[in-house]
Amino acid sequence: MDFLQEQVVDPFNKVLYTYIFIYLLIGAGIYFTVRTRFVQVRYFGRMLRQLRRSRRRDGGVSSFQAFCVGLAARVGTGTSPVSLSRSLSVVPARSSGCGWWPRSAWRRR
């Protein structure tokens, strides 16, 4: 199994993440920016004004609260798989001491 990973999967993974995905993401970002006529630049000031002026009415959620919840949901879902893969990986996470106890960097010997 290690042979398969070292000879096939790792080189393919390196090429995929080093060359293909980087250019694909940059190209998609430029394409959608031009296609939407730079919407993220055009409406930036409007977004800040909207966040500043928003007030809760009748027990509802303000624009800023909705923004924070949406941002937290995106960041949280991105970090969950990373922390899970780190805690289950063979290499112990020495910076935090987290991980499964037989592989933990801080376990007592």
TORVEX-994602 format. One record per residue: residue number from 1; y, x, z of N, C-alpha, C, CB in turn; residue in one letter. Coordinates in pm, 1 decimal, padded with zeros to 6 digits. Glycine has a CB too. Layout:
residues N
NUM, Y, X, Z, Y, X, Z, Y, X, Z, Y, X, Z, a $
...
***
This chain:
residues 109
1, -00119.1, 00081.0, 00000.0, 00000.0, 00000.0, 00000.0, 00126.1, 00085.8, 00000.0, -00000.5, -00092.4, 00119.1, m $
2, 00123.9, 00196.9, 00073.3, 00239.4, 00285.5, 00073.9, 00261.3, 00348.5, -00062.7, 00222.4, 00393.9, 00179.2, d $
3, 00152.0, 00377.6, -00132.8, 00163.2, 00434.3, -00266.3, 00235.8, 00338.2, -00359.4, 00024.7, 00468.0, -00322.0, f $
4, 00199.0, 00210.9, -00353.3, 00261.2, 00110.0, -00438.5, 00409.9, 00098.0, -00408.0, 00192.1, -00025.7, -00420.4, l $
5, 00444.0, 00099.5, -00281.6, 00584.7, 00087.3, -00246.1, 00662.9, 00210.8, -00287.9, 00599.6, 00064.0, -00096.5, q $
6, 00608.7, 00329.2, -00263.6, 00680.1, 00452.2, -00296.0, 00692.3, 00475.6, -00446.2, 00610.8, 00569.5, -00232.3, e $
7, 00590.4, 00439.1, -00523.4, 00589.4, 00469.9, -00665.5, 00647.5, 00359.1, -00752.9, 00450.0, 00498.6, -00708.8, q $
8, 00641.8, 00234.3, -00708.1, 00684.9, 00122.8, -00793.1, 00805.4, 00050.1, -00734.7, 00570.4, 00024.3, -00812.8, v $
9, 00792.5, 00005.8, -00612.0, 00893.8, -00081.4, -00554.2, 01023.1, -00006.0, -00524.3, 00840.8, -00145.9, -00427.4, v $
10, 01015.5, 00109.2, -00461.7, 01136.4, 00182.9, -00424.3, 01220.4, 00226.8, -00544.8, 01098.4, 00304.3, -00343.0, d $
11, 01162.3, 00284.4, -00649.8, 01246.4, 00318.5, -00765.8, 01307.5, 00195.7, -00833.4, 01164.8, 00396.0, -00867.4, p $
12, 01230.5, 00087.5, -00844.0, 01283.1, -00035.7, -00902.3, 01396.2, -00090.8, -00816.6, 01171.5, -00140.5, -00917.3, f $
13, 01378.0, -00087.9, -00685.7, 01479.4, -00135.7, -00593.7, 01606.7, -00051.8, -00604.2, 01426.1, -00133.6, -00450.7, n $
14, 01591.2, 00078.0, -00615.8, 01707.1, 00167.1, -00625.8, 01786.8, 00139.1, -00752.6, 01662.4, 00313.8, -00623.4, k $
15, 01719.6, 00125.4, -00865.0, 01788.1, 00095.5, -00991.0, 01854.4, -00041.4, -00985.1, 01689.5, 00101.6, -01108.9, v $
16, 01784.1, -00137.8, -00929.6, 01836.0, -00273.9, -00923.4, 01962.4, -00281.8, -00839.4, 01730.7, -00367.8, -00867.5, l $
17, 01960.6, -00224.6, -00721.1, 02075.2, -00234.5, -00632.0, 02183.8, -00132.7, -00663.4, 02030.6, -00217.8, -00490.2, y $
18, 02151.5, -00021.8, -00727.4, 02252.4, 00078.7, -00756.7, 02329.6, 00046.6, -00883.7, 02188.2, 00214.7, -00768.8, t $
19, 02261.3, -00001.4, -00985.7, 02328.0, -00020.6, -01113.6, 02342.6, -00167.2, -01153.3, 02253.3, 00052.2, -01220.1, y $
20, 02236.6, -00241.7, -01150.4, 02238.1, -00375.7, -01208.7, 02318.0, -00473.9, -01124.0, 02096.5, -00426.5, -01226.1, i $
21, 02287.5, -00486.2, -00994.9, 02355.1, -00585.1, -00911.3, 02503.3, -00555.6, -00894.6, 02289.4, -00591.6, -00775.6, f $
22, 02539.8, -00430.3, -00882.3, 02680.6, -00395.0, -00864.4, 02761.6, -00440.8, -00985.3, 02696.6, -00242.5, -00843.0, i $
23, 02716.6, -00405.0, -01105.4, 02791.4, -00444.8, -01225.2, 02784.7, -00594.5, -01249.4, 02738.5, -00371.3, -01346.9, y $
24, 02674.4, -00656.2, -01214.1, 02661.6, -00801.1, -01228.4, 02759.6, -00873.9, -01135.8, 02517.1, -00845.3, -01198.5, l $
25, 02770.4, -00830.7, -01011.5, 02863.3, -00894.1, -00918.2, 03008.4, -00870.1, -00956.2, 02838.6, -00843.8, -00778.2, l $
26, 03040.6, -00749.0, -00997.3, 03177.8, -00720.7, -01040.0, 03212.3, -00801.1, -01164.8, 03196.6, -00569.8, -01066.7, i $
27, 03120.9, -00806.6, -01260.2, 03144.0, -00885.3, -01381.3, 03159.4, -01033.2, -01353.0, 03031.7, -00864.7, -01478.2, g $
28, 03076.5, -01087.7, -01264.6, 03087.3, -01229.2, -01229.8, 03218.7, -01256.8, -01158.3, 02968.9, -01272.6, -01141.9, a $
29, 03261.6, -01167.4, -01071.3, 03389.5, -01185.0, -01002.9, 03506.6, -01184.7, -01098.5, 03408.5, -01077.3, -00900.2, g $
30, 03506.3, -01091.8, -01193.4, 03614.6, -01086.7, -01292.9, 03610.1, -01209.5, -01382.5, 03604.8, -00958.4, -01378.3, i $
31, 03491.2, -01249.1, -01426.0, 03477.9, -01366.2, -01512.6, 03531.8, -01492.5, -01446.0, 03331.8, -01386.4, -01551.2, y $
32, 03487.9, -01518.0, -01323.0, 03532.1, -01640.1, -01256.0, 03678.7, -01634.3, -01215.7, 03446.9, -01665.8, -01134.0, f $
33, 03731.0, -01515.1, -01188.6, 03873.4, -01502.6, -01159.4, 03955.6, -01538.0, -01282.0, 03906.9, -01360.7, -01111.8, t $
34, 03918.4, -01487.3, -01396.5, 03991.3, -01518.2, -01520.0, 03969.0, -01663.2, -01560.3, 03947.7, -01424.1, -01634.0, v $
35, 03847.6, -01709.8, -01548.7, 03813.8, -01847.4, -01589.2, 03889.4, -01951.8, -01506.5, 03662.8, -01870.7, -01575.7, r $
36, 03908.7, -01926.2, -01377.0, 03982.6, -02019.4, -01291.8, 04131.5, -01987.2, -01286.2, 03925.0, -02018.4, -01151.7, t $
37, 04175.7, -01897.5, -01371.1, 04316.0, -01856.2, -01381.8, 04371.1, -01805.3, -01248.5, 04401.0, -01972.8, -01431.5, r $
38, 04296.5, -01715.7, -01184.4, 04337.6, -01645.8, -01062.4, 04370.5, -01742.6, -00949.4, 04458.1, -01557.6, -01090.7, f $
39, 04281.1, -01838.3, -00926.7, 04305.3, -01942.1, -00826.6, 04320.1, -01882.9, -00686.6, 04192.0, -02044.2, -00828.2, v $
40, 04249.7, -01775.7, -00656.0, 04258.9, -01717.8, -00523.2, 04394.5, -01651.8, -00499.0, 04147.9, -01617.0, -00503.1, q $
41, 04464.2, -01613.7, -00604.6, 04597.6, -01555.9, -00590.9, 04702.9, -01666.8, -00594.6, 04624.0, -01451.8, -00702.7, v $
42, 04687.0, -01761.7, -00685.6, 04785.8, -01868.4, -00702.2, 04801.4, -01954.3, -00578.1, 04747.9, -01955.6, -00818.4, r $
43, 04692.8, -01985.6, -00511.1, 04697.4, -02078.1, -00398.4, 04693.2, -02009.7, -00262.5, 04584.0, -02174.0, -00408.3, y $
44, 04713.7, -01880.0, -00257.1, 04707.8, -01809.8, -00129.2, 04820.1, -01853.7, -00036.2, 04714.6, -01659.2, -00151.3, f $
45, 04942.2, -01860.5, -00086.8, 05055.7, -01906.6, -00005.9, 05038.4, -02050.5, 00039.4, 05185.2, -01893.0, -00084.4, g $
46, 04986.8, -02133.1, -00048.7, 04961.5, -02273.1, -00014.0, 04858.3, -02283.9, 00098.6, 04913.2, -02351.1, -00137.7, r $
47, 04757.9, -02199.5, 00092.6, 04655.9, -02199.3, 00197.0, 04717.0, -02163.5, 00332.0, 04543.3, -02101.1, 00162.0, m $
48, 04801.5, -02060.4, 00335.5, 04863.4, -02020.1, 00461.1, 04954.5, -02129.9, 00515.6, 04942.5, -01890.8, 00441.8, l $
49, 05032.2, -02193.4, 00430.0, 05117.4, -02304.4, 00473.9, 05034.0, -02419.0, 00528.3, 05205.1, -02353.8, 00358.6, r $
50, 04924.6, -02449.4, 00461.8, 04837.9, -02559.1, 00504.3, 04776.0, -02529.8, 00640.7, 04727.6, -02583.6, 00400.4, q $
51, 04732.9, -02408.0, 00660.9, 04673.7, -02371.1, 00789.6, 04777.1, -02373.5, 00901.3, 04609.9, -02232.8, 00781.0, l $
52, 04899.7, -02332.6, 00871.5, 05004.5, -02328.6, 00971.8, 05051.2, -02468.6, 01011.7, 05121.4, -02247.7, 00920.7, r $
53, 05058.6, -02560.2, 00915.3, 05111.2, -02694.6, 00941.2, 05006.6, -02792.3, 00992.2, 05172.4, -02749.6, 00816.6, r $
54, 04883.2, -02757.8, 00987.2, 04779.2, -02856.1, 01019.6, 04781.0, -02891.7, 01167.6, 04641.1, -02802.7, 00980.5, s $
55, 04766.0, -03018.1, 01193.4, 04757.9, -03070.1, 01329.5, 04643.2, -03169.1, 01336.1, 04891.8, -03136.7, 01373.2, r $
56, 04582.0, -03177.3, 01452.0, 04475.5, -03275.9, 01469.3, 04537.4, -03413.2, 01486.3, 04385.6, -03240.9, 01590.8, r $
57, 04476.2, -03508.4, 01420.0, 04519.4, -03646.8, 01434.3, 04399.1, -03730.4, 01472.9, 04584.8, -03699.9, 01303.5, r $
58, 04417.5, -03811.1, 01575.8, 04314.5, -03906.1, 01618.9, 04181.0, -03836.7, 01650.5, 04293.3, -04012.1, 01510.7, d $
59, 04187.7, -03723.5, 01715.3, 04064.8, -03655.6, 01755.1, 03990.0, -03590.6, 01640.3, 03975.0, -03751.7, 01822.9, g $
60, 04054.3, -03573.3, 01525.9, 03989.7, -03511.8, 01410.8, 03992.8, -03360.2, 01419.0, 04056.0, -03557.7, 01282.8, g $
61, 03953.0, -03299.0, 01313.5, 03947.2, -03153.6, 01306.1, 04065.0, -03104.5, 01222.4, 03811.4, -03105.5, 01245.7, v $
62, 04136.2, -03004.0, 01272.0, 04247.9, -02948.8, 01196.6, 04195.6, -02860.5, 01083.0, 04341.8, -02868.3, 01289.5, s $
63, 04284.8, -02827.6, 00992.5, 04246.7, -02742.1, 00880.0, 04204.0, -02604.1, 00928.9, 04363.0, -02729.3, 00780.4, s $
64, 04273.1, -02552.6, 01028.9, 04239.2, -02421.1, 01081.1, 04101.3, -02422.6, 01147.6, 04346.0, -02374.3, 01180.8, f $
65, 04070.0, -02528.7, 01220.7, 03938.6, -02539.2, 01282.9, 03828.6, -02547.7, 01177.3, 03932.8, -02661.3, 01375.1, q $
66, 03853.2, -02623.8, 01071.6, 03755.2, -02633.4, 00963.8, 03737.1, -02498.1, 00895.5, 03798.1, -02739.7, 00861.2, a $
67, 03846.8, -02425.4, 00876.8, 03840.9, -02291.8, 00818.0, 03758.0, -02197.6, 00904.2, 03981.9, -02235.5, 00799.2, f $
68, 03781.3, -02200.0, 01035.5, 03707.5, -02111.6, 01126.6, 03558.9, -02144.9, 01130.4, 03765.6, -02120.6, 01267.2, c $
69, 03526.5, -02272.0, 01129.5, 03385.2, -02311.5, 01131.0, 03316.9, -02269.8, 01001.2, 03371.4, -02464.0, 01152.1, v $
70, 03384.3, -02289.9, 00888.5, 03327.3, -02248.8, 00760.0, 03308.1, -02098.8, 00750.9, 03415.4, -02295.1, 00646.7, g $
71, 03405.5, -02023.8, 00799.8, 03395.2, -01878.0, 00799.2, 03282.2, -01831.0, 00890.8, 03528.5, -01814.6, 00842.6, l $
72, 03271.8, -01890.8, 01008.3, 03165.6, -01853.2, 01101.5, 03028.0, -01886.1, 01044.6, 03185.0, -01923.9, 01235.8, a $
73, 03017.4, -01995.8, 00972.9, 02888.4, -02032.5, 00914.2, 02846.5, -01932.6, 00807.1, 02895.0, -02173.6, 00854.6, a $
74, 02941.4, -01886.2, 00728.7, 02909.1, -01789.1, 00623.9, 02874.2, -01653.4, 00683.1, 03026.1, -01774.9, 00526.6, r $
75, 02950.8, -01609.8, 00780.6, 02924.8, -01480.2, 00842.7, 02795.6, -01485.5, 00922.8, 03042.3, -01438.4, 00933.0, v $
76, 02773.6, -01594.1, 00995.2, 02654.8, -01605.9, 01078.5, 02526.8, -01606.8, 00998.7, 02662.5, -01729.5, 01160.8, g $
77, 02525.5, -01677.1, 00886.0, 02404.4, -01681.0, 00805.7, 02379.1, -01548.5, 00736.6, 02412.8, -01791.9, 00703.4, t $
78, 02482.1, -01469.4, 00717.5, 02462.3, -01338.0, 00658.2, 02408.2, -01236.3, 00755.8, 02590.1, -01288.3, 00601.5, g $
79, 02447.2, -01248.4, 00882.7, 02404.0, -01149.7, 00980.3, 02268.5, -01182.7, 01041.3, 02506.6, -01137.5, 01089.0, t $
80, 02226.6, -01307.1, 01037.3, 02098.1, -01343.5, 01096.9, 01979.7, -01272.9, 01030.6, 02078.7, -01493.2, 01088.7, s $
81, 01967.6, -01275.2, 00897.3, 01855.6, -01203.3, 00836.2, 01862.7, -01052.8, 00858.4, 01851.1, -01231.9, 00688.4, p $
82, 01983.6, -00998.1, 00865.1, 01997.3, -00854.3, 00886.7, 01949.4, -00817.7, 01025.5, 02142.7, -00809.4, 00866.9, v $
83, 01992.3, -00894.1, 01125.9, 01949.6, -00861.6, 01261.8, 01800.3, -00885.5, 01280.1, 02028.4, -00944.0, 01363.2, s $
84, 01746.4, -00987.0, 01215.8, 01602.7, -01012.3, 01225.1, 01523.8, -00899.0, 01160.1, 01567.1, -01146.5, 01159.1, l $
85, 01565.6, -00856.8, 01041.4, 01493.1, -00749.3, 00974.3, 01506.0, -00618.6, 01050.9, 01544.0, -00731.6, 00831.6, s $
86, 01619.4, -00596.9, 01114.7, 01636.7, -00475.8, 01193.4, 01549.8, -00475.5, 01317.2, 01780.8, -00459.4, 01232.5, r $
87, 01541.5, -00591.6, 01381.6, 01463.5, -00594.9, 01504.9, 01314.0, -00584.8, 01478.1, 01493.4, -00721.8, 01582.0, s $
88, 01270.2, -00621.9, 01359.3, 01128.8, -00614.4, 01326.9, 01091.7, -00490.6, 01245.8, 01088.3, -00737.0, 01251.8, l $
89, 01189.2, -00408.1, 01214.1, 01161.5, -00292.5, 01130.0, 01087.1, -00184.5, 01208.0, 01291.5, -00236.3, 01072.6, s $
90, 01029.3, -00092.7, 01134.6, 00953.9, 00017.0, 01196.0, 01048.5, 00115.5, 01262.3, 00867.0, 00089.1, 01091.2, v $
91, 01165.5, 00136.5, 01203.9, 01262.2, 00229.9, 01259.1, 01336.8, 00159.8, 01372.0, 01360.8, 00281.3, 01149.3, v $
92, 01337.2, 00213.5, 01491.5, 01405.6, 00147.5, 01602.2, 01556.9, 00151.9, 01585.2, 01366.3, 00212.0, 01734.1, p $
93, 01621.2, 00050.2, 01633.1, 01767.4, 00044.4, 01626.4, 01822.6, 00118.9, 01747.6, 01819.5, -00104.7, 01622.5, a $
94, 01849.9, 00245.0, 01732.1, 01893.0, 00327.8, 01844.2, 02034.1, 00293.5, 01889.9, 01885.7, 00474.0, 01806.3, r $
95, 02115.1, 00238.1, 01802.2, 02252.4, 00208.6, 01840.7, 02260.3, 00095.1, 01940.7, 02334.4, 00175.0, 01719.0, s $
96, 02171.1, -00000.5, 01933.0, 02180.6, -00115.2, 02021.9, 02065.7, -00123.6, 02121.3, 02186.1, -00240.7, 01941.5, s $
97, 01955.7, -00056.7, 02094.7, 01841.5, -00066.4, 02182.6, 01764.5, -00195.7, 02164.3, 01885.6, -00053.8, 02324.1, g $
98, 01799.2, -00271.6, 02062.3, 01731.9, -00398.4, 02037.7, 01603.0, -00374.0, 01960.4, 01823.9, -00495.4, 01960.7, c $
99, 01523.6, -00473.4, 01954.5, 01402.6, -00463.4, 01876.4, 01282.4, -00510.1, 01954.3, 01382.2, -00322.8, 01829.8, g $
100, 01174.3, -00513.4, 01887.4, 01050.3, -00553.5, 01949.6, 01012.8, -00445.4, 02049.3, 00937.7, -00576.2, 01844.2, w $
101, 00969.6, -00480.3, 02170.3, 00959.2, -00383.1, 02278.5, 00870.8, -00262.8, 02250.1, 00909.1, -00450.5, 02398.0, w $
102, 00758.4, -00270.8, 02174.4, 00684.1, -00146.7, 02150.5, 00758.6, -00050.6, 02059.4, 00549.1, -00177.9, 02090.8, p $
103, 00852.1, -00101.5, 01981.6, 00925.6, -00015.7, 01888.6, 01067.6, 00011.0, 01934.3, 00927.8, -00077.9, 01751.3, r $
104, 01106.2, -00040.8, 02048.2, 01242.2, -00027.4, 02094.6, 01274.6, 00117.9, 02127.4, 01265.2, -00115.5, 02215.7, s $
105, 01397.6, 00157.7, 02099.9, 01439.3, 00295.1, 02124.6, 01460.2, 00322.4, 02272.3, 01566.1, 00325.5, 02048.6, a $
106, 01481.8, 00216.5, 02352.1, 01516.7, 00235.6, 02491.4, 01402.7, 00203.1, 02585.9, 01635.0, 00152.3, 02525.5, w $
107, 01282.5, 00186.3, 02536.0, 01173.7, 00153.3, 02625.8, 01138.4, 00274.4, 02713.1, 01050.8, 00105.9, 02546.1, r $
108, 01088.6, 00245.4, 02829.0, 01049.9, 00353.8, 02919.8, 00915.7, 00409.4, 02880.4, 01046.2, 00305.4, 03065.1, r $
109, 00904.5, 00538.1, 02885.6, 00780.9, 00604.4, 02846.4, 00705.1, 00649.1, 02967.1, 00808.5, 00722.0, 02756.1, r $
***
